Amino acid sequence: MTTCEHLLKAADPPPRTPDGCEECLAAGGRWVHLRRCLECGHIGCCDSSPNKHATKHFHATSHPVMQSFEPGEAWKWCFIDNTMA
């Protein structure tokens, strides 16, 4: 089994908008679940949300790893390697 280097090297930045999805808050949108970028701390909404801002953030920035920003969840996802930890 190979190890995802992106997950191993992921940082732990503070959330930029701890109260919700950055773009949804600015536009008055809604979200289902939140995700935090582990490179810059961007908080975006999940792919079950109408605007899928976490995935859009990856496509715009190439920041590879996001983590669930839901209470009690700590899993991480690498967009590049399609790997979860």
N, C-alpha and C positions, 0 to 999 in steps of 0.2 A: 504494500500500500504506500502510495506517495503522500508526502506532506505538503500542504499548501503554504508556501513561504509568505504569502500575503497575510494569512491568519496569524502566523507566528510573529510577524513583525508589526501587527496592528497596534496602534497607540490607544490612549484613553483620554481623548480631549473632552473638556467640559461641553455640555450641550449649549448651542448658540441660542436656542429658544426653548427653554425647559417646559413651557406651558402648551406646546403643540407644534404642529407642522409649520415651518417657517413661511412657506408660500400660502398655505391655507389660511393662516392667521392674517396675512397681509391682504388676501383677496376675499376674506369672509367665507372661505370654503369649509368643508367638513372632512373628517378622516375616520378610519376604522381603527387602525393600529399605527404606532409610531416606530420609526427606525432612526438610529443615530449613526452618522458617518464617523468611522474611527480614524479618519485622517484630519478632518477639520471641525467636527462637532455639529455639522448640519443636522437638523431634525426634519425628517420628511415622512410623509405618509406611505403606508404599505401598498402593495399591488391590489389589495382588496378595496382600497379607497378609490374614489372617482378619479383623482388626478395622478396617483402613483408617483408622488414627488421624490421618494427615496431612489427609485430606479432612474427617474429623469436626472437626478443629481449625479448618479454614477455616469450616465451617458454624457453629461455636460462636462464632468471634471475628470473622469477616469479614476476616481478614488475607489479602490477595489473592495474595501470591507465595510459592511454595516453591521450594527448590532441591534437587537430588539431594544426598544426604549419603553417597554411595557413593564409595569411592576412585577417582580418575581421571575422575570425571564432574563437570561444572560446569553442566549445563543448568538452566534455570529455567522454571517454569510459572506462568502467571497464571490463577487459577481464574475470575476475573470475565470476562476477555476470551477465555478458552480459547486462549491464545497461548503458544508456547514460544520461548525464546531460548537 
